[in-house]
C-alpha cells in the first residue's frame, strides 16, 4: 500500500498512483501482472474533495514525493491505516496509536541523495527518478522542498561545476561516464558533501571546492568510488578532499562523529521524538544491560548508557563501528559501551545479556534477519523496542516475536512527510 488508488476492472484489482479514494478517473493500463494491473491517470473525471493542488511544480513528474496532492491530516490517517493493514495481514492484533506528525512538512530531511543526469542537449542536472523508472526529473529551479535551502544551494553549485568543466554523467547502459550521485548530509550547522563517481579519482577537485566554498556554508567534501553496475548508490571507498571525513555534531544530546556513509535518521525532529521515548523507557526500566542491535555508530547506546550497567552496540559496517568507538569515548562512555563488529545473529548468543535487558532493534527496510529474532527469543530480554521504516517487514517480525512477546505500544511517526513512507516504534514486553 503506497498511497495508490485501488479499483477493479472486470474483477481484477488495479493500482492507480495518485488516485484518491472515491474519485472517478480515466486511466491507461501500464502493467499487467498475474494478480493485478497497474494504471496511469489520463484524466480525473470526478475529483475527491480531498484533492489539493501540490505545492511543488515537479510533483506529477517526479517520484521523490507521493502525497502532496492530499491534505496533511489525510496523509497521517493513510499512514496509520497502512501500519494497521500490515499488522492485520500478518495476524498481529494490537492497537495502533495516531501518527506522530512531523513538525516540518518541507525541508524536513537532513540528507539528500540525488542522481546526476543529462538532458537532450547534454546539459547536466540533478534530480530524482520518475515513479517506477530510472529516468531522472530535474529538481525545480528553486530547489526540492524536501531539502533545506543550503542543501539546494550546494547541489546547484556542484551541478554548475560539472557543466562548467564538461564532466560526463554515468550511463547505466554503457557503464561509462563519471558523475553518479551527489550526497549532502547536514549535521548541526555543517554540511558533508560526497560525490559518488565511476572513477578512481575525482576530476576538478579544486573547482568543486571553490564552487561550494563560495556559498559561505560550513562544509566538507569527499568522493566515493562506485564502479559497479548496480543500483546501490555508494561503493566501499570514500576519500576526503576538503575538511574532515567524519563530521562532528550532536544527536539528541549525544556528541557524534558521522562519516558520509554512516546511518542516521533523516528527520532531526522526529528522531528526537523517537529517541526521547526510548530514553524515557530506559530511565523508567533501569535495565542491567542494553542491546543496541543494528546499532550503527551507537547513538542509542550512548543515549541509554546512563541508565544501565553495560551496553552492547552490534553493527556489521566496519566504518560505523570505528565511528562508534570514537563516539563512546567522546561522550565518556568508553568503559560502559562495547562496540562489536559482526552479524547480530552470531553475536547475540555470546553476550551476557541476562533477563533484565532492554534490546533495541533498528534494522534496514528488509527488517530483521530471522536468525536475529531467533537469537532474541532464546536470550529473552525483558523488553524489546523495535524501530522500523517498513510496516510490512515490521509486521512479519512482530508475528515471529509473538511467540514470547506482546506489543504494549505501537506508535507511527511521520519521519518522511509528503511521501508514502512511515516510521513505527513498537515496545514489546516479554510474556
N, C-alpha and C positions, 0 to 999 in steps of 0.2 A: 504494500500500500504506500504509494509515493505521491499522495495528493492528487491522483488522477481521477477523472470521472469514470464511472463504470456503467455500461449499458449492455443491452442484449440485442443481437440481430439473429433472428431465427433460432433462438435458444442458445446461441453461442455468446460467451462473455467477451465484451470489447472494452479495452482500456484506452481512455482518451485523455492524454495530457492536457492540462489547462482547462478542462471542462469542469464546471461546478455542479453540485447536486441540484436536480430539478430543472436544469437547462435543456432546451431543445437546440441541437446543433446539427449542421450538415458536415459530414466527415468524409475523408478518403482513407481507405484501408491501406496501411503501410507495412503490415507484417501479419503473416498467417502462421499460427502455431497449431499444434495438435489440439490443445485445450482452450485456446483463447486467440483473440485477434487484437492487434494494436491499430489505432487510427489517429489521424491528424485532423484538427478542426479546419474546415474550409470557411465556415461562416457560423456565427452564433445567431440562431433564429429567434430564440426567446431567452434573453439573459436572466441569470439569477439576480434577485435583489441584493445578493452579497457581492456581486462582481463590481470591482472598482478599477479605476484607471491606474496602471502601475506607475510608480514614481521613477522608473528607470527606462530610458528610451530604447535600451537594448534587450529588455526583458523577454519579448516574444521570440527573439532570435538566439539569445544566449542561454546556456544551461547552468550558469553559476548560481542562480536563484530559481525558485519554483512556485512561490506563493505570494508574489507581490500583487496579484490580481484579486486578492481577498483581504478583508479587514483583519487586523492582527488578532482580535478576540476570537475570530473564527479559526484562525491558524492554530491557536492554543487548544481549542476544542478538538480540532482534527488530530493534533499530535497526541493528545490524551487518548483519543479513540484508537489511534494507531497502536499505542502500547497495550491498551485493553484487548484489542483484537488478537495481537500476537500472543499474549498470555493465555487467552481463551483457547486459541488454536492448539497451544502446547499442553492444555489441560491444567494450567495453573490458575487456581481460584483465589484471588486476593483483590482488595480494594486498591485502586489507583488514585492517588491524590491529584488535585488540579496541577497543571503545569506551572512551574515557577517561571514567570516571564523574564525576558532579557531586559535589563534597564535601558539598553540601547538597541534600536532596530537597525540603524545604519552605523557604519564604522565600528562594528562590534568585534571584528576579527583582529587578533594581534599577529596573524601570519597570512601571507599571500603566496601562492604557488601558481604562477601564470606562464603558460607556454608561449614561445615565440612563434610567429608565422609570417608569411608574406602575402601581400595582396596581388592582384593580377598584373600590377605594374612593377612588382619586385620590391615594393616598399615594405620594410619590416614593421610589424606591430606586435603588441602583446594582447592576448585576450583568451577568455575561457571558451571551451568547446560548446558547440551546439548540442542540444539534447540528443542523446543516442547517436553521436557521431564523434569523429576526431577532426572535424573541421572547425577551426577557431573563429570566433567573432571578435572584432576589435573592441577593447574597452571603450566606453563613452569618452568623448573628448574631455569632459570634466572629471573623469575617473570613475572607478567602480564604487558603488555605495557600500559594499561590504568592507572596503579598505578605509583607513583614516587618510586624511589629506596628505600627510608626509609619505605614506606608502605609495599613493598615487603619483606624487611628485617624483619619487625615486624611480618608479617603473618608467615614467615618461623620459627621465634623464638617461636611463640605461638604453631605452629604445632609440632615442636620438643619437646616442654614441654609436650604436650598432649601424644605423643608417649613414651617419657621417663618415664612418670608416668602411662602408660597404662590406660588412661582415655577412657570412652566409648563415642560413637557418637550417636546422636539421630536418631532413626529409625521411619520413617513416618508411617510404617505399624503396628509395635508392640507398638509404642509410648514410647519405652524405650530408654535408653541412655541419656547422659548428654549434650555433646557439640553440639550446633546447628549452630551458626554463629560466625564469628569474624568480628567486625566492627572497621574500622580505619578511623578517621577523622582528617585531617590536618587543623589547624587553626594557621596562621602565621608560626612560626618555631616549633610549638609543635604538638604532636600527641595524640589524645584522643582515647584510645583503649577500646572497650567494647566487652565482651564475652557474647553471648546470650546462656543461659543454660536451660535445662529442669530439674531444681532442685531448692531448696530453698537457697542453699549455693554453692559458687564456690569452688571446690576442689583445693588443691595445690596452694593456693594463692601466697605463697612466691616463688614457682617455676616460676610462670608466671612473677612476679615482677622482679626476678633476671635475667630471660631469656631476657626480654625486656631491662632492665637496662644495661645489658652487651653490648648493641648496642651503648651506649653513645648518645642516642637521647632523647631530652626532651619529656616526656610522662606522661600521667595519665592512670590509669587502673580502670575500673568499670565492674560490671557484671549486666546483665539484665535477669530477670526471665520471661521465657515464657513456661508455662506448658500446653498450649492449643494445641489441634490437629488442627492446622491452618497453612496456607501458609504465614500469616503475620509474618514478621521477628521478631519483638520485642514485648515484653509484656509491662505492665504498670509500673513495679517496676525496678528502676535502682539504684544499691548500689555502692558507691565509695569504692575502695580497696587501691589505691595509688594515691596521688595527689588530686586536687580539681575536683569535678564532672563537674562543668562548666569551660570551658577553655576560657581564655581571648585572644583577638586578635583584628583585625581591618578589616572591610569590607568597601571598598570604602570611607575610611576616618572616618567611624563610629566605635567607640570603642565598642566592643561586649563581651558578656559573653555567650557562646553557650554550652548548655548541650548536651549530646550524641544524644538525640532524637529530638532536635530542628531542624526545617527546615533551610537549607541554600543552595544556588545554588552550584552545584558541580564543576563548571569550573570557577576559580577565574578571569581569563582574560575576559571571556565572560560576567560574572557577572558585572565586572567593566564597560564594554561597554554598557550593557543594562541599568544599574542603572545610568550611566553617561548621557544617553539620557533622562531618566526620570527626572533627576536633572535639566538638561538644559531646559526641557519643563516647569518645575515648576518655574525656575528662570525667564523665559520669561513671564509666565502667572500671577505669583504672586497671586495665589488663596487665598481667605479668609480662606477656610478650605480645609483640605486634609483628605480623607477617605482611609485608608490602610486596605481593606478587605482581609481576609485570610492572616493577617499581620505577622504571626509567632512571632519572637522576636522583630519586629519593626524596622528592618534595614531601610526600605524605609521611615517609619515615621520620623526617626531621620535624614535621608538624606534630606528630604524635609522640615523639621521643620523651617529652617532659612527663607523660602520663603512664609510662611503662618502665620495666627494668631493662628490657632488651628488645631491639627492633631488628628484623632481618629484611633487607631490601634485595629482592631477587630479580635479575634482569639479564636478558640474553644478548644485549648490544654492548660490546666492549667499551665503546666511547662513552656511553651513558654511565657505565659503572665507574670509569675513571673520573667523570664529572661528579658522580655521586660521592666518591670518597673525598673529593675536594670540598664539596658542599657540606658534608658531615663535619669536616674539620672547621670550615668557615663558621658553622653555627654552634661549635662547641660540643658536637655530638659524636665525635670520632670514637670515643670509648663505649658508647651506647649502641651505635648502629653498625651492623655488619653488612657490608655490600658484597653480594655474591654473584659472580658471573656464571650463568648456566641456565639450563632448562628447568623451569619451576617444578615440572612433574618429577624430575630426578632429585632436585634439591630438597623439596619439602619433606619427604620421608626421613631425611637425615637430620632435620632440625629439631632441637629440644623445645618444641612449642608449648607443650602442656595443654591442659584443658582451658585454663584461664588465658585464652589467646583471642585477640581481635585480628582477623585476617581481612585485608583489603585487596580486592581484585579490580583492576582497571585495564582489561585486555583490549587488543585492537578489534576492529569491526567483526572479524571472524569469530570472536568470542573466545572462551577458554578451551584449551585442549582437554579432551575427556580425561586424559591421564592426570591432569592437574586437579580436576574435580574429584577424581577417584582418590588422589593423594589427600585432598582436604577431607573427604568423607572418612578416610582412615584416621587422619590426625584429629578430627572432631574439635576444631576451635569453638569456643563458646559462641562467638558472634562473627558473622561474615558481612562485610559491606561490599556490594558488587556495583561498580560504576560502569555503565555501558553506553556506547553510542549507536547500538544496533538492537532495537527491540526484539527482532526475530531470534538472533543468537542468544540474547539475554533470556528470553522465554524458554528456549531449548535447554539452556544451562540451569535455570531455576527448576525445571521439571526434573532434571537429574539430581540436583541438590535436595529436592523434596523428599528424598529417602530419609533424610535426617534433619532437615531444616525447614522452618516456616517463615515466610516474609512477615515482618512486623511493620514495615514501611516501604511503600513503592511511590517514589516521587519523581516525575519527569521534570527536566529543566530545559529551558529553551537556549541551549548552547549555540544554536545555529539559526537565528531568526531569519525569516523570509525564505528559508529552504525547507525541504521535506524532512530534514534530519532532526532527531531529538535525543538528548542525553537523559539517562534514567539512573537514579540511585536507589538501590534496594538494600534494606537492612534485614538480615536473616538471623534468626535465633535457633540454637540447637534445641531439638525436641526433648 
